[in-house]
Amino acid sequence: MIEKRATQRHRVFKGGKIIFENSGIACTVRNMSSSGAAIDLEGPVTLPQSFTLSIARDNFVQNCRAVWRSDRRIGLAFVQ
């Protein structure tokens, strides 16, 4: 598999929340870099084109968009 990421991601295991349309969906952040992250969701969810990833423990809030998806895992790119 060819690595396409611009920056290396680091493994993490943090509780997070996807926020859109005044609602939140719990997720688990599995890896992160300065340009994106991968998250796991409990089940299938239809996401809008852009949304916010929040990790309360780290006071982290970042706008993002989904760039790939498999079963429960979603790859995110942070939007500047």
C-alpha positions in Angstrom: 0.0 0.0 0.0 1.4 3.4 -1.0 1.3 6.0 1.8 -0.5 9.2 0.5 -0.5 11.2 3.7 1.5 14.4 3.8 2.3 14.0 7.5 2.8 10.9 9.7 -0.1 9.9 11.9 0.4 8.8 15.5 -1.7 6.1 17.2 -4.0 7.4 19.9 -7.1 6.1 21.7 -9.2 9.0 22.7 -12.9 9.6 23.1 -14.2 12.3 20.8 -17.3 13.7 19.3 -18.4 14.5 15.7 -20.6 17.6 15.8 -22.9 18.8 13.1 -26.4 20.3 12.8 -26.5 21.0 16.6 -26.0 17.3 17.4 -23.1 15.1 18.5 -22.1 11.5 17.8 -19.5 9.8 20.0 -16.4 8.4 18.3 -13.1 6.9 19.2 -10.0 8.7 17.7 -7.6 6.0 16.6 -4.8 8.1 15.0 -4.0 11.7 14.4 -1.6 14.1 12.7 -1.5 17.8 12.1 -3.5 17.3 8.9 -6.1 14.6 9.8 -7.3 11.7 11.9 -9.0 8.3 11.7 -12.0 7.7 13.9 -14.2 4.7 14.8 -18.0 5.0 15.1 -20.4 2.6 16.8 -22.4 2.1 13.7 -23.2 3.5 10.3 -23.8 7.2 10.2 -24.4 9.6 7.3 -22.2 12.6 7.7 -22.5 16.0 6.0 -19.7 17.2 3.7 -18.0 19.0 6.6 -18.3 18.7 10.4 -16.4 19.3 13.6 -14.2 16.8 15.5 -14.0 17.6 19.2 -11.8 15.9 21.8 -12.9 17.5 25.2 -10.0 16.0 27.2 -7.4 17.9 25.0 -9.5 21.0 24.4 -9.2 20.1 20.7 -11.8 21.4 18.1 -11.2 21.1 14.4 -13.3 21.4 11.3 -12.9 18.4 9.0 -14.2 16.4 6.1 -14.3 12.6 5.5 -11.8 11.4 2.8 -12.3 7.7 3.1 -14.5 5.2 4.9 -14.6 1.5 5.7 -17.0 -0.4 7.9 -16.8 1.7 11.1 -13.6 3.6 10.5 -13.5 7.0 8.8 -10.4 8.9 7.6 -10.6 12.7 8.2 -8.8 15.6 6.7 -8.7 18.8 8.8 -10.0 21.8 7.0 -8.1 25.1 7.5 
